[in-house]
Amino acid sequence: MLYFILLFGSSINAESEYSASNSKISLISESKTIQPNDSFYLGIKFELEKGWHTYWENPGDAGEGASIEWSLPKGVSSSNTLWPGPERIPVDPLMTFGYNDEVVLLTKITTQEDIDFPLEIKAKVAWFTCKDICIPQEGNVSILINKGEFSKSIEYEEIKKYADRLPIEFYENYRVEKLDQKYFLQSTVENDHFENVYFFPRYYGLTDYVAAQIYEKNENSFSLEINASKTDLELEKFEGIIEATNSKGVFYFDVNYQLALEKSKEQSLLLLLLFAFLGGLILNIMPCVFPILSIKVLRFIQYSEESSIKTYRFGLSYALGVILSFLLIAFILIGLKSSGEVIGWGFQLQYPLVISVLFYLFIALGFLFMSNLVLGSQLGNLNSLVKVENESLESFLTGILAVIVASPCTAPFMGSAIGFALLQPSFNSVLIFLSLGIGFALPYLILSIKPSLLSFLPKPGPWMETFKQFMAFPMWASALWLLWVLSGQVNTDTLILVLIGGLTVSLSLWLLEKNTSEINWIKWFIRSIAIILIGLSLYILPTSYSLEENISEDSQTYSEQRLNDLRNSNELVFLNFTADWCITCKVNERVALKTRKVKQILEDKNINYLEADWTRKDEKIATKLEEFGRTGVPLYLLYPSVGKPIILPEILTEDILLTYLSEVE
């Protein structure tokens, strides 16, 4: 425990040396004679009893640096105090910065042409002397400087020793970035590699003094990971001193890096809301959403010649289903994140039970499109599309279904918005999901207000029945895709049971369609059989993974250790975060990642390809995504040989990817 005892020294007459309890100070000069228009170093020398220390300009968790008030003759000026590189002085559980036993604080003195000799220079010094306790000290010292040629004083070597410890300008090629309450300082290395590096912050509120700093050296560069201060003062500069040690000794470098200015929270929120809205708009044209939304367009065509109020009501019902679904997802995700779960956008497709239920749903939708069965009523008419008796309810349910099938997709702008919403759960997160829902629903709300915008499409007629039946095939294709995703999570026996369940669901719907008997007991008997079959299909649903994790991993499988090994060797790395249930990921892989030209440039430039497969729930991958402010896939990172990774667009083309790969060094 550090105690402060307020013991002040008595008033002191000006003299070149002053003694206090456990320490003394003196004013020394590198020369006792100078010429006008000259400059030289003066130093306040602190001599402390063994085991005692005094503080640097930023004392760390406790203490206070020395202060010097100069009294200078006319025509003489002084620089700010020049602080030699400090030492770490741990005082459990705190960390302080200062000097043990001895230090000389330097000041550059400059003279003009018209000055009167001898120069009497005085200084009033206040400082702390600390060991188990801290004692405030204060004293006055002075020195006389005569006119003459510069001549090294007996204190010259001592002043030079501490002048050599003054920080020099750091290498030009360095940068500092802040990410997830950590600062990352990266720089190239000249001459000998440093064995150890430590950063001393110049001001309070920049870094966490106690937390360890992680130093990593590569072949021609190094990086230093520093925890940010828990007190967020939003400093604009990363300023302080680097202490670096190698075979030639200890070096101190001055670091003064302008941090990227963060926009105000209000501006940031507005930007994220705009990103979410644009992401929702673009989500409508993503491949996973097309089957459902094309059906909705067909419904608009059907009602385009009817009451505009009716069409508008259906559009509102659809929009309400979409927006409420997004809000429900928001509350579920935020609730799970707050409870400690590591999840992200599309997380539901990491669960075999959810995938299997969706498989049943798409099998059923395909059957309904191919047949004339209308749930909740008698046989449907020509234009029935998965509707129930209340057509507004049908539109509402279609909105919910559209959100369900859209969840495996991530559109441009969505990544950063959803990442913020899930990494920092709050009311603002709900606003982001609300904006996403509005963007997703807006095109269809506009069409419901003015269906004439679809005037280029054919008029309602028999062709719509053919189109309705055709839409069964995209539904069944979606079911097959879900079955493929499930195959990566369960074993063959479980997969066969789910297939049997899908067949049972189809049989149940077929019985309901053929149940046209006028005899009441027969009608209910067939309905009962259908209900029993559906119940059986639900009973056999898988509730957990039944496939063991792959023990043998190839060289392209992501692991943090593998990535670090490649980075330490200054290798180029392309890291692909993907999942079987991510349609956007698979489309990108098909059109860009797995093309012949891309494979060739990866080989030619010796770029290591790593793949982080998030098909199953994996907290390590989720944590890595969070490092980059993301909670969903895809995410593409291109690591240069030195420096921070480049984040590529979420939608890739071969040309875009080739451009990035050809420029990386």
LOFIKOL-162382 format. One line per 3 residues: number of its first residue (from 1); for each residue x, y, z of C-alpha. Coordinates in nm, 4 decimals. Layout:
<pts>
NUM	X/Y/Z  ...
</pts>
This chain:
<pts>
1	0.0000/0.0000/0.0000  0.1258/0.3393/-0.0999  0.0963/0.6148/0.1623
4	0.1435/0.9863/0.1132  0.2816/1.1791/0.4097  0.2722/1.5522/0.3642
7	0.6079/1.6616/0.5007  0.7351/1.9837/0.3485  1.0914/2.1108/0.3815
10	1.1558/2.4504/0.5353  1.2285/2.7582/0.3219  1.5712/2.7416/0.1593
13	1.8196/3.0043/0.0486  1.9303/2.9891/-0.3140  2.2345/2.7660/-0.3588
16	2.3687/2.5209/-0.6145  2.2745/2.2176/-0.4067  1.9857/2.1404/-0.1740
19	1.9563/1.8418/0.0607  1.6229/1.7001/0.1782  1.5231/1.3859/0.3627
22	1.6207/1.0793/0.1560  1.7243/1.2905/-0.1460  1.9106/1.5959/-0.2680
25	1.9080/1.8074/-0.5830  2.1684/2.0194/-0.7596  2.1786/2.2385/-1.0696
28	2.4510/2.1310/-1.3121  2.5607/2.2527/-1.6547  2.7502/2.0943/-1.9433
31	2.9652/2.4099/-1.9532  3.0288/2.6904/-1.7065  3.1230/2.9346/-1.9847
34	2.9269/3.0280/-2.2974  2.9031/3.2952/-2.5672  2.6005/3.5113/-2.6571
37	2.3653/3.3524/-2.9131  2.4559/3.0124/-2.7750  2.2629/2.7226/-2.6241
40	2.3518/2.4531/-2.3751  2.2019/2.1985/-2.1370  2.1269/2.2614/-1.7732
43	2.0221/1.9709/-1.5564  1.8403/1.9273/-1.2285  2.0199/1.6314/-1.0757
46	1.8216/1.4183/-0.8283  2.0248/1.1940/-0.5981  1.8079/0.9553/-0.3965
49	1.8942/0.7134/-0.1202  1.9112/0.3541/-0.2393  1.5670/0.2018/-0.2914
52	1.3945/0.5400/-0.3223  1.2509/0.6802/-0.6447  1.0962/0.9890/-0.7979
55	0.8480/1.0170/-1.0850  0.8360/1.0746/-1.4592  0.6125/1.3425/-1.6158
58	0.3309/1.0826/-1.6206  0.3753/0.9069/-1.2854  0.1358/0.6234/-1.3684
61	-0.1149/0.5083/-1.1088  0.0236/0.7242/-0.8252  0.2599/1.0100/-0.7497
64	0.3477/1.3261/-0.9379  0.6336/1.4295/-1.1646  0.8751/1.7045/-1.0597
67	0.7983/2.0670/-1.1465  1.0632/2.3310/-1.2210  1.0126/2.7066/-1.2131
70	1.3017/2.8953/-1.3732  1.4175/3.2447/-1.2820  1.6200/3.3623/-1.5837
73	1.8172/3.6804/-1.6622  1.7033/3.9083/-1.9433  1.7825/3.7667/-2.2864
76	1.7844/3.4042/-2.1656  1.5073/3.1507/-2.2411  1.4469/2.7877/-2.1494
79	1.2804/2.4911/-2.3153  1.0243/2.2683/-2.1514  1.1640/2.0033/-1.9204
82	1.3293/1.7238/-2.1202  1.2511/1.3910/-1.9534  1.4887/1.0952/-2.0012
85	1.3313/0.7585/-2.0655  1.1659/0.6315/-1.7440  1.1553/0.2955/-1.5694
88	0.8602/0.0829/-1.4630  0.8250/0.0864/-1.0852  0.5528/-0.1606/-0.9770
91	0.3878/-0.0906/-0.6428  0.1429/-0.3785/-0.6058  -0.1348/-0.3587/-0.7222
94	-0.0389/-0.0400/-0.9089  0.2149/0.0505/-1.1758  0.4145/0.3735/-1.1588
97	0.6689/0.5309/-1.3930  0.9817/0.7085/-1.2704  1.3480/0.6841/-1.1803
100	1.5265/0.4809/-0.9171  1.8259/0.6190/-0.7224  1.9276/0.8972/-0.9621
103	1.8136/1.1027/-1.2609  1.8968/1.4328/-1.4335  1.6065/1.6300/-1.5818
106	1.7418/1.8436/-1.8643  1.6473/2.1864/-1.9954  1.7816/2.3561/-2.3071
109	1.8959/2.7118/-2.2287  1.9268/2.9623/-2.5142  2.0904/3.3083/-2.4949
112	2.0504/3.6159/-2.7140  2.3126/3.8633/-2.8363  2.2559/4.1322/-2.5748
115	2.3022/3.9653/-2.2352  2.4935/4.0595/-1.9234  2.7474/3.8191/-1.7720
118	2.7743/3.6444/-1.5376  2.4345/3.4783/-1.5797  2.2696/3.3812/-1.2533
121	2.0124/3.1119/-1.3269  1.7805/2.9993/-1.0505  1.5313/2.7156/-1.0273
124	1.2585/2.6311/-0.7783  1.2011/2.2563/-0.7784  0.9199/2.0507/-0.6249
127	0.9288/1.6705/-0.6347  0.8320/1.3504/-0.4572  1.0752/1.1077/-0.2969
130	0.9094/0.7684/-0.2514  0.9697/0.4215/-0.1140  0.7106/0.2689/0.1189
133	0.5915/0.6247/0.1718  0.6070/0.9371/-0.0435  0.7557/1.2599/0.0862
136	0.6894/1.5868/-0.0999  1.0074/1.7969/-0.1262  1.0728/2.1533/-0.2380
139	1.3953/2.3507/-0.2737  1.5805/2.6241/-0.4632  1.9071/2.5845/-0.6520
142	2.1142/2.8217/-0.8641  2.4210/2.8396/-1.0853  2.6499/3.1081/-1.2334
145	2.7461/3.0939/-1.6008  3.0378/3.3117/-1.7182  3.1306/3.4433/-2.0583
148	3.3830/3.2407/-2.2516  3.4313/2.9597/-2.5039  3.2314/2.6434/-2.4486
151	3.4289/2.4185/-2.2161  3.3140/2.0815/-2.0892  3.2380/2.0880/-1.7194
154	3.3025/1.8011/-1.4801  2.9291/1.7235/-1.5059  2.9407/1.7086/-1.8889
157	2.9556/1.3272/-1.9133  2.6736/1.2936/-1.6653  2.4544/1.5314/-1.8636
160	2.5482/1.3505/-2.1858  2.4476/1.0189/-2.0276  2.0948/1.1445/-1.9694
163	2.0829/1.3391/-2.2960  2.1382/1.0030/-2.4681  1.8290/0.8769/-2.2852
166	1.6110/1.1516/-2.4308  1.3641/0.9981/-2.6773  1.4421/1.0467/-3.0454
169	1.1953/1.0485/-3.3328  1.0436/0.7083/-3.4020  1.0632/0.5366/-3.7401
172	0.8514/0.6982/-4.0090  0.6831/0.3748/-4.1107  0.4613/0.2985/-3.8138
175	0.0939/0.3201/-3.7323  -0.1404/0.2847/-3.4387  -0.4956/0.1542/-3.4492
178	-0.7529/0.1103/-3.1770  -0.9739/-0.1967/-3.1861  -1.1931/-0.3386/-2.9108
181	-1.0307/-0.1393/-2.6299  -0.6807/-0.2271/-2.7439  -0.4155/-0.0246/-2.9206
184	-0.2038/-0.1980/-3.1834  0.1299/-0.0284/-3.2649  0.3064/-0.1736/-3.5672
187	0.6358/-0.0712/-3.7205  0.9179/-0.1857/-3.9419  1.2586/-0.2462/-3.7816
190	1.5925/-0.0972/-3.8785  1.9245/-0.2701/-3.8043  1.9093/-0.5069/-3.5049
193	1.5739/-0.6459/-3.3997  1.4477/-0.5406/-3.0595  1.4289/-0.8067/-2.7933
196	1.1759/-0.6161/-2.5880  0.9523/-0.3136/-2.6396  0.7386/-0.1190/-2.3922
199	0.5219/0.1915/-2.4324  0.5028/0.4655/-2.1655  0.1969/0.6891/-2.2244
202	0.2616/1.0599/-2.1832  -0.0869/1.1424/-2.0571  -0.3410/0.9940/-1.8192
205	-0.6387/0.8141/-1.9715  -0.4639/0.6571/-2.2704  -0.3552/0.3078/-2.1646
208	-0.4061/0.0609/-1.8814  -0.0847/0.0911/-1.6801  -0.1118/-0.2438/-1.5004
211	-0.2067/-0.4652/-1.7961  0.0755/-0.6485/-1.9691  0.1803/-0.5298/-2.3144
214	0.2160/-0.8064/-2.5737  0.5200/-0.7718/-2.7998  0.5445/-0.9765/-3.1193
217	0.8406/-0.9580/-3.3536  0.8402/-1.0675/-3.7141  1.1328/-1.0797/-3.9553
220	1.1412/-0.7082/-4.0396  0.8718/-0.5636/-3.8185  0.7145/-0.5783/-3.4764
223	0.3760/-0.5176/-3.3201  0.2823/-0.4128/-2.9689  -0.0636/-0.4786/-2.8230
226	-0.1578/-0.2370/-2.5430  -0.4780/-0.2345/-2.3406  -0.6623/0.0951/-2.3553
229	-0.7438/0.2777/-2.0340  -1.0724/0.1880/-1.8695  -1.1247/0.5631/-1.8372
232	-1.2328/0.6627/-2.1867  -1.1136/1.0228/-2.2308  -1.1364/1.0014/-2.6123
235	-0.7816/1.1322/-2.6589  -0.6989/1.2387/-3.0131  -0.3308/1.1408/-3.0001
238	-0.1414/0.8274/-2.9112  0.1519/0.9993/-2.7431  0.4348/0.8709/-2.5276
241	0.7730/0.6992/-2.5273  0.8790/0.3624/-2.6663  1.1511/0.1820/-2.4691
244	1.3250/-0.0688/-2.6970  1.6100/-0.3034/-2.6043  1.8447/-0.4918/-2.8329
247	2.2054/-0.6105/-2.8390  2.3303/-0.2517/-2.8611  2.1499/-0.1275/-2.5528
250	1.8319/0.0556/-2.4557  1.6762/0.3119/-2.6893  1.3927/0.5564/-2.6344
253	1.1687/0.6805/-2.9136  0.9117/0.9547/-2.9133  0.5686/0.8486/-3.0448
256	0.3077/1.1065/-3.1409  0.0391/0.9513/-3.3603  -0.2849/1.1210/-3.4599
259	-0.5632/0.8735/-3.3902  -0.8584/0.8477/-3.6248  -1.1135/1.0901/-3.4872
262	-1.4313/0.9135/-3.3904  -1.7527/1.0811/-3.4873  -1.9994/1.1733/-3.2204
265	-2.2199/0.8956/-3.0939  -2.5212/1.0617/-3.2550  -2.3476/1.0783/-3.5936
268	-2.2245/0.7202/-3.5592  -2.5736/0.5971/-3.4779  -2.7258/0.7816/-3.7728
271	-2.4630/0.6330/-4.0025  -2.5273/0.2818/-3.8700  -2.9031/0.3297/-3.9098
274	-2.8423/0.4349/-4.2709  -2.6203/0.1292/-4.3249  -2.8899/-0.0962/-4.1787
277	-3.1570/0.0609/-4.3999  -2.9445/0.0228/-4.7150  -2.8544/-0.3324/-4.6126
280	-3.2257/-0.4142/-4.5779  -3.2972/-0.2738/-4.9239  -3.0141/-0.4712/-5.0840
283	-3.1153/-0.7859/-4.8953  -3.4200/-0.8059/-5.1234  -3.2040/-0.8979/-5.4220
286	-2.9888/-1.1537/-5.2412  -3.0291/-1.5079/-5.3804  -3.1727/-1.6631/-5.0648
289	-3.4716/-1.4246/-5.0621  -3.5804/-1.4534/-5.4238  -3.8252/-1.7488/-5.3979
292	-4.0418/-1.5844/-5.1321  -4.0354/-1.2316/-5.2721  -4.1163/-1.3376/-5.6260
295	-4.4333/-1.4881/-5.4836  -4.5170/-1.1586/-5.3212  -4.4725/-0.9748/-5.6523
298	-4.7126/-1.2225/-5.8086  -4.9689/-1.1381/-5.5417  -4.9319/-0.7686/-5.6237
301	-5.0055/-0.8507/-5.9878  -5.3131/-1.0462/-5.8825  -5.4564/-0.7515/-5.6863
304	-5.3332/-0.4750/-5.9189  -5.6791/-0.4384/-6.0779  -5.8655/-0.4509/-5.7475
307	-5.9199/-0.1960/-5.4724  -5.6104/0.0132/-5.4015  -5.7087/0.0158/-5.0337
310	-5.7078/-0.3648/-5.0288  -5.3661/-0.3791/-5.1965  -5.2298/-0.1201/-4.9543
313	-5.3633/-0.3237/-4.6594  -5.1872/-0.6344/-4.7818  -4.8625/-0.4344/-4.8217
316	-4.8922/-0.3023/-4.4663  -4.9546/-0.6536/-4.3329  -4.6454/-0.7817/-4.5115
319	-4.4341/-0.4917/-4.3823  -4.5638/-0.5475/-4.0296  -4.4659/-0.9154/-4.0475
322	-4.1171/-0.8218/-4.1660  -4.0559/-0.5480/-3.9088  -4.1905/-0.7452/-3.6124
325	-3.9780/-1.0435/-3.7160  -3.6623/-0.8311/-3.7247  -3.7480/-0.6825/-3.3847
328	-3.8073/-1.0305/-3.2427  -3.4707/-1.1454/-3.3773  -3.3124/-0.8351/-3.2227
331	-3.4521/-0.9067/-2.8758  -3.3556/-1.2748/-2.8978  -3.0010/-1.2004/-3.0125
334	-2.9451/-0.9199/-2.7628  -3.0851/-1.1324/-2.4822  -2.8579/-1.4246/-2.5672
337	-2.5532/-1.1965/-2.6061  -2.6237/-1.0322/-2.2716  -2.6382/-1.3751/-2.1070
340	-2.2903/-1.4546/-2.2355  -2.3696/-1.6500/-2.5522  -2.1299/-1.6000/-2.8428
343	-2.3658/-1.5821/-3.1411  -2.4249/-1.3759/-3.4510  -2.6478/-1.3061/-3.7492
346	-2.7831/-1.6313/-3.8956  -2.7024/-1.8136/-3.5709  -3.0252/-2.0155/-3.5888
349	-2.8859/-2.2191/-3.8780  -2.6148/-2.3499/-3.6480  -2.8814/-2.5640/-3.4775
352	-2.9952/-2.8931/-3.6416  -3.3463/-2.8541/-3.4993  -3.3995/-2.5189/-3.6727
355	-3.2585/-2.6447/-4.0028  -3.4813/-2.9521/-3.9933  -3.7955/-2.7477/-3.9230
358	-3.7107/-2.5164/-4.2142  -3.6528/-2.8238/-4.4328  -4.0050/-2.9421/-4.3511
361	-4.1401/-2.5929/-4.4170  -3.9883/-2.5671/-4.7654  -4.1010/-2.9185/-4.8529
364	-4.4532/-2.8175/-4.7475  -4.4394/-2.4878/-4.9379  -4.3309/-2.6663/-5.2539
367	-4.6242/-2.9068/-5.2206  -4.8697/-2.6222/-5.1609  -4.7476/-2.4355/-5.4703
370	-4.7823/-2.7460/-5.6842  -5.1278/-2.8318/-5.5495  -5.4553/-2.6480/-5.4957
373	-5.4570/-2.7026/-5.1220  -5.5474/-2.3927/-4.9187  -5.5002/-2.4316/-4.5453
376	-5.8003/-2.3311/-4.3404  -6.0571/-2.3287/-4.6199  -6.2064/-2.5407/-4.8945
379	-6.0214/-2.6092/-5.2163  -5.8447/-2.2953/-5.3372  -5.9084/-2.1069/-5.6563
382	-5.6672/-2.0616/-5.9436  -5.4619/-1.7884/-5.7833  -5.4177/-1.9321/-5.4334
385	-5.0624/-1.8961/-5.3058  -5.0025/-2.0448/-4.9641  -5.2931/-1.8469/-4.8267
388	-5.5272/-1.8872/-4.5373  -5.8819/-1.7532/-4.5116  -5.7630/-1.4108/-4.3915
391	-5.5517/-1.2716/-4.6782  -5.4056/-0.9978/-4.4560  -5.2836/-1.2720/-4.2226
394	-5.1360/-1.4483/-4.5256  -4.9372/-1.1329/-4.6130  -4.8248/-1.1012/-4.2520
397	-4.7040/-1.4632/-4.2471  -4.5280/-1.4155/-4.5829  -4.3360/-1.1258/-4.4259
400	-4.2252/-1.3519/-4.1410  -4.1223/-1.6236/-4.3848  -3.9243/-1.3748/-4.5942
403	-3.7208/-1.2761/-4.2877  -3.6590/-1.6404/-4.1986  -3.5200/-1.7249/-4.5410
406	-3.3251/-1.3957/-4.5556  -3.1325/-1.4631/-4.2336  -2.8586/-1.6754/-4.3974
409	-2.7704/-1.3779/-4.6203  -2.5613/-1.0741/-4.5361  -2.5952/-0.7794/-4.7726
412	-2.3458/-0.4921/-4.8157  -2.3629/-0.2368/-4.5301  -2.5270/-0.4928/-4.2998
415	-2.2068/-0.6279/-4.1461  -2.0950/-0.3172/-3.9558  -2.4503/-0.2242/-3.8528
418	-2.5427/-0.5664/-3.7135  -2.1951/-0.6031/-3.5653  -2.2432/-0.2852/-3.3622
421	-2.5970/-0.3887/-3.2656  -2.4834/-0.7222/-3.1239  -2.1454/-0.6240/-2.9802
424	-2.2947/-0.3389/-2.7770  -2.6531/-0.4419/-2.6921  -2.8711/-0.1428/-2.6100
427	-3.1811/0.0417/-2.7214  -2.9753/0.1653/-3.0164  -2.9381/-0.1970/-3.1250
430	-3.3158/-0.2285/-3.1491  -3.3240/0.0860/-3.3648  -3.0676/-0.0709/-3.5988
433	-3.2762/-0.3857/-3.6458  -3.5864/-0.1698/-3.6916  -3.4082/0.0252/-3.9666
436	-3.3019/-0.3029/-4.1263  -3.6627/-0.4230/-4.1269  -3.7933/-0.0977/-4.2751
439	-3.5368/-0.1154/-4.5551  -3.6309/-0.4784/-4.6260  -4.0066/-0.4073/-4.6338
442	-4.0033/-0.0680/-4.8098  -3.9968/-0.1831/-5.1779  -4.3085/-0.3947/-5.1282
445	-4.4827/-0.1275/-4.9313  -4.4202/0.1098/-5.2236  -4.5543/-0.1496/-5.4685
448	-4.8670/-0.1913/-5.2573  -4.9277/0.1842/-5.2711  -4.8628/0.2006/-5.6466
451	-4.8869/-0.1460/-5.8079  -4.8869/0.0216/-6.1491  -4.5067/0.0223/-6.1168
454	-4.5326/-0.3429/-6.2221  -4.7241/-0.2542/-6.5374  -4.4494/-0.4049/-6.7532
457	-4.5501/-0.7528/-6.6283  -4.8311/-0.9536/-6.7934  -5.1884/-0.9056/-6.6761
460	-5.3370/-1.1583/-6.4303  -5.4445/-1.4777/-6.6042  -5.3940/-1.8543/-6.6317
463	-5.0167/-1.8033/-6.6618  -5.0125/-1.7311/-6.2884  -5.1096/-2.0899/-6.2069
466	-4.8175/-2.2154/-6.4124  -4.5843/-1.9687/-6.2402  -4.7165/-2.0727/-5.8988
469	-4.6399/-2.4375/-5.9737  -4.2975/-2.3443/-6.1099  -4.2185/-2.1728/-5.7791
472	-4.2413/-2.5115/-5.6077  -3.9024/-2.6015/-5.7531  -3.7081/-2.3140/-5.5883
475	-3.8732/-2.4182/-5.2610  -3.7612/-2.7766/-5.3010  -3.4163/-2.6547/-5.4078
478	-3.4015/-2.4559/-5.0817  -3.5023/-2.7731/-4.8960  -3.2180/-2.9650/-5.0600
481	-2.9735/-2.6902/-4.9655  -3.0922/-2.7057/-4.6020  -3.0464/-3.0829/-4.6108
484	-2.6881/-3.0307/-4.7320  -2.6242/-2.7853/-4.4462  -2.7695/-3.0390/-4.2011
487	-2.5385/-3.3097/-4.3350  -2.2454/-3.1164/-4.1886  -2.4000/-3.1275/-3.8408
490	-2.5541/-3.4747/-3.8010  -2.4689/-3.8302/-3.8971  -2.6215/-4.0315/-4.1842
493	-2.8830/-4.2090/-3.9696  -3.0198/-3.8790/-3.8391  -3.0199/-3.7329/-4.1909
496	-3.2279/-4.0263/-4.3171  -3.4771/-3.9730/-4.0325  -3.5180/-3.6097/-4.1357
499	-3.5738/-3.7200/-4.4974  -3.8412/-3.9611/-4.3753  -3.9942/-3.6736/-4.1794
502	-4.0069/-3.4619/-4.4976  -4.1776/-3.7483/-4.6806  -4.4256/-3.7792/-4.3929
505	-4.5072/-3.4063/-4.4101  -4.5727/-3.4376/-4.7858  -4.7952/-3.7414/-4.7290
508	-4.9922/-3.5495/-4.4653  -5.0559/-3.2590/-4.7028  -5.1518/-3.4969/-4.9845
511	-5.4098/-3.6621/-4.7560  -5.5514/-3.3201/-4.6682  -5.5787/-3.2238/-5.0363
514	-5.7535/-3.5494/-5.1277  -5.9850/-3.5336/-4.8279  -6.2978/-3.4353/-5.0284
517	-6.5435/-3.6809/-4.8769  -6.8832/-3.5468/-4.7837  -6.9053/-3.7944/-4.4964
520	-6.8027/-3.6150/-4.1796  -6.6423/-3.9052/-3.9929  -6.4278/-4.0011/-4.2932
523	-6.3147/-3.6385/-4.3308  -6.2080/-3.6203/-3.9658  -6.0479/-3.9644/-3.9747
526	-5.8211/-3.8586/-4.2622  -5.7437/-3.5295/-4.0870  -5.6478/-3.7227/-3.7720
529	-5.4110/-3.9445/-3.9698  -5.2518/-3.6319/-4.1218  -5.2083/-3.4751/-3.7786
532	-5.0537/-3.7949/-3.6393  -4.8092/-3.8122/-3.9311  -4.7072/-3.4479/-3.8811
535	-4.6622/-3.5125/-3.5075  -4.4425/-3.8131/-3.5884  -4.2279/-3.6031/-3.8226
538	-4.1798/-3.3474/-3.5460  -4.0962/-3.6191/-3.2914  -3.7983/-3.7459/-3.4931
541	-3.6430/-3.4009/-3.5335  -3.2748/-3.3870/-3.4234  -3.2109/-3.1579/-3.1259
544	-2.8292/-3.1649/-3.1130  -2.5190/-3.2386/-3.3172  -2.4696/-3.6087/-3.3804
547	-2.1572/-3.5845/-3.5931  -1.8203/-3.5722/-3.4204  -1.5932/-3.2794/-3.4985
550	-1.3323/-3.3494/-3.7632  -1.0140/-3.4416/-3.5832  -0.7889/-3.4267/-3.8895
553	-0.7685/-3.0749/-4.0263  -0.5996/-2.9785/-4.3515  -0.3546/-2.6929/-4.3909
556	-0.6314/-2.4549/-4.4999  -0.8387/-2.4927/-4.1827  -0.8283/-2.1799/-3.9684
559	-0.6896/-2.1803/-3.6184  -0.5554/-1.8834/-3.4272  -0.2226/-2.0608/-3.3784
562	-0.1886/-2.1331/-3.7507  -0.2705/-1.7716/-3.8356  -0.0194/-1.6402/-3.5805
565	0.2538/-1.8710/-3.7124  0.2013/-1.7417/-4.0655  0.1933/-1.3807/-3.9475
568	0.5136/-1.4222/-3.7456  0.6811/-1.5472/-4.0617  0.5621/-1.2399/-4.2554
571	0.3496/-1.4594/-4.4816  0.0606/-1.3270/-4.6905  -0.2707/-1.4704/-4.5684
574	-0.6259/-1.4690/-4.7061  -0.8757/-1.5640/-4.4341  -1.2272/-1.6622/-4.5410
577	-1.5014/-1.6728/-4.2751  -1.7796/-1.8830/-4.4242  -2.0613/-2.1273/-4.3428
580	-2.2604/-2.3838/-4.5386  -2.5837/-2.1993/-4.4552  -2.4497/-1.8644/-4.5804
583	-2.5819/-1.8230/-4.9349  -2.3772/-1.5078/-4.9900  -2.0628/-1.7004/-4.8914
586	-2.1325/-1.9790/-5.1365  -2.2140/-1.7417/-5.4227  -1.8892/-1.5512/-5.3572
589	-1.6949/-1.8761/-5.3545  -1.8541/-1.9821/-5.6815  -1.8041/-1.6568/-5.8747
592	-1.4772/-1.5379/-5.7198  -1.2912/-1.7405/-5.4566  -1.2776/-2.0756/-5.6329
595	-1.2136/-1.9544/-5.9898  -0.9057/-2.0610/-6.1851  -0.7548/-1.7084/-6.1988
598	-0.7889/-1.6551/-5.8250  -0.6384/-1.9935/-5.7451  -0.3501/-1.9120/-5.9791
601	-0.2691/-1.5738/-5.8200  -0.2873/-1.7282/-5.4716  -0.0292/-1.9820/-5.5858
604	0.1902/-1.7341/-5.7771  0.2113/-1.4849/-5.4874  0.2342/-1.7594/-5.2244
607	-0.0743/-1.6303/-5.0423  -0.1833/-1.8739/-4.7727  -0.5562/-1.9483/-4.7894
610	-0.7302/-2.0207/-4.4576  -1.0977/-2.1021/-4.4111  -1.2928/-2.0488/-4.0882
613	-1.6068/-2.2612/-4.1201  -1.8864/-2.1346/-3.8948  -2.1478/-2.3907/-4.0041
616	-2.1475/-2.5210/-3.6497  -2.1477/-2.3067/-3.3428  -1.7850/-2.2171/-3.2713
619	-1.7002/-1.9634/-3.0019  -1.3419/-1.9193/-3.1236  -1.4599/-1.8136/-3.4688
622	-1.7316/-1.5933/-3.3172  -1.4733/-1.4237/-3.0964  -1.2444/-1.3655/-3.3954
625	-1.5336/-1.2099/-3.5879  -1.6002/-0.9772/-3.2943  -1.2396/-0.8530/-3.3122
628	-1.3361/-0.6925/-3.6419  -1.6744/-0.5641/-3.5281  -1.8684/-0.8419/-3.7033
631	-2.1163/-1.0967/-3.5807  -2.1936/-1.2735/-3.9062  -2.0417/-1.4167/-4.2216
634	-1.9084/-1.3621/-4.4797  -1.5967/-1.1784/-4.3712  -1.2823/-1.1714/-4.5847
637	-0.9462/-1.0634/-4.4397  -0.6346/-1.0146/-4.6488  -0.3213/-0.9966/-4.4336
640	-0.0174/-0.8215/-4.5883  0.3288/-0.9340/-4.4839  0.3428/-0.6415/-4.2403
643	0.0555/-0.4464/-4.0920  -0.3129/-0.4802/-4.0161  -0.5432/-0.6948/-4.2308
646	-0.7469/-0.5457/-4.5144  -1.1229/-0.6067/-4.4862  -1.2651/-0.6942/-4.8281
649	-1.6224/-0.6224/-4.9466  -1.8958/-0.8668/-4.8449  -2.0013/-0.9133/-5.2080
652	-1.7109/-1.0300/-5.4228  -1.6502/-1.0560/-5.7935  -1.3487/-1.2118/-5.9581
655	-1.2187/-0.8705/-6.0716  -1.2547/-0.7156/-5.7241  -1.0734/-1.0049/-5.5601
658	-0.7965/-1.0149/-5.8204  -0.7354/-0.6421/-5.7681  -0.6873/-0.6846/-5.3926
661	-0.4709/-0.9941/-5.4306  -0.2465/-0.8404/-5.6964  -0.1760/-0.5273/-5.4881
664	-0.1056/-0.6871/-5.1503  0.2589/-0.7061/-5.0455
</pts>
